[in-house]
Amino acid sequence: MKKFVSLLLAMALVLSLCAFAQAEEITLRVLAGQSTTDAGIEDMIDEALAKKYPEIKLEWECVDWGNDFQPKMQVYMQSGLPDIMIGKAQDVSTYGSLGLLADLTAQPYMDNILDAAKEGVTLDGKVLGMTFNCLYQGVYYSREIFNELGLSVPKTHEELAAVIETLKANGITPFASHMVDTWSIGNVTMQFAVNDVFNKNAVWGDDFRAGKVSFETSPEYKTAYEYNKLIYDNTWTDETFSLEQTACDAKMVMGEAAMKVSGSWSIQNFLGIDESYDFGIFPFPNQTGDAKLLFEPNITFMASAKSEYQDAINKVFEVIATDKDLQVAIYDHTMTAPMVKDVAPTFANPSQTDIDAYAAAGMIQDVNLGNNQLVWGGFQEENAKDIAEYLQGKLTIEEVLKASDARRDNSK
């Protein structure tokens, strides 16, 4: 009888320990640098994670990627990184080179990620990030306006000038813009630079740090900066430094402008305002008439190399990389293109036919060719602020170029 009681007690103890183990929760800290499209995906991830791994909880800190992600990372590099960081693919080059990111190469869930998504997050043969989606960048245009005025997509500066002239003659503002958002100036400037600078010299940024080239002596980079003036001279100059993105996109949808140099983040606004709005996309023409449509690997999941919860982190990444329902929900919400295999968003994208045509012609370029060489925080962002001053007549273009050269040490 004593043996039987002892056995029962032992079994009860084992069961209680098992129950405790099952109930034990792991909380992972997440720093999410979000683009304007991304707010809300944290709730989707939480819901999907709870279904498969209810013991894992995520403590989210969501910040604006353009303004706050880099400063937050600088702080956490001193005090201890979160377990998971969500940024852009270009962030892997910045933080992976410092040995801060865990190696994801051998994780089975990485087999679900497109090879093209791994190229920009691979350092020294190690995949240090899981890129989930991408944004296309170029000139969005109103098909209705172009069709009504018999306009063709311009490939050269001369053709673009003719389109601008026709639009103005018909009382239509050529470009929608919101230059109050410095990130927008920085983004479009890199679009210009990829097609005019980096597609001609793929290591221009490295040459810049080596002292072989400079902004002041580069006619191509000067022209890339001056394209901002072309847009400024052909937009609503009285509003662009007070108009925010959503209001700007609304004015375009309402037919007040025909084109906008932007990225896929505008699609949410376009279709949110008018789900029947018909728009296409083309590359901003470069000096040689061979500009490519750009894509930017966007939402990228990174793991701290020093986290004590590597197994739990991998379970989170596994859910994101394998749960098709979650993936479609995020793609449809953000209205972005997948970098995960065998999944198709269900939202209607009027510009998809243009994207497919450029892809079929081999006219697609990863914008991180430039972003990986010239970092955003402390360099591109500061250059964009100077360009804003130039557009408002407070600096000359020569002063802006000289200031960019002075930031050489902050460029990588």
Number of C-alpha atoms within 10 A of each C-alpha: 6 7 8 9 10 11 12 12 12 12 12 12 12 12 12 12 12 12 11 11 11 11 11 12 13 13 14 20 17 21 23 24 25 22 17 13 19 20 16 13 17 17 11 15 19 18 13 17 23 13 10 12 15 16 16 18 17 19 15 17 13 18 17 16 20 21 15 14 21 19 14 15 18 11 11 13 13 8 9 12 23 22 24 26 24 23 25 27 31 26 24 25 21 16 16 24 13 9 13 18 23 19 20 19 17 10 12 11 18 21 14 15 20 17 13 13 23 21 13 23 25 20 16 8 10 15 23 31 33 30 29 25 24 23 20 26 27 25 21 25 25 19 21 14 18 17 10 8 13 10 15 12 18 17 18 17 15 13 16 16 13 13 21 18 14 16 21 13 10 9 10 18 19 24 25 28 31 26 26 17 19 21 20 20 26 24 21 23 23 25 30 27 23 27 27 23 25 20 17 12 11 14 14 20 25 15 14 18 19 11 11 10 15 21 20 17 12 13 13 19 22 18 19 23 26 18 18 21 17 13 18 21 13 20 21 20 16 9 14 18 17 13 17 15 21 14 13 23 24 20 17 22 23 13 14 18 27 26 27 24 25 22 22 23 19 23 23 19 19 21 21 12 16 12 13 12 17 17 23 19 28 22 26 29 24 23 18 11 17 16 24 26 26 24 21 23 25 25 24 24 21 33 26 23 18 15 19 11 15 16 10 19 19 16 16 22 21 17 19 22 23 18 14 16 12 19 23 18 17 24 23 17 18 24 26 26 22 24 23 24 14 10 17 14 17 11 15 12 20 17 19 15 12 15 20 13 12 19 14 10 9 11 16 19 20 19 25 21 20 22 23 20 22 23 20 25 18 16 19 24 20 17 23 26 18 23 28 23 15 20 20 14 10 12 14 15 20 13 15 23 21 15 16 21 22 13 15 18 11 16 22 18
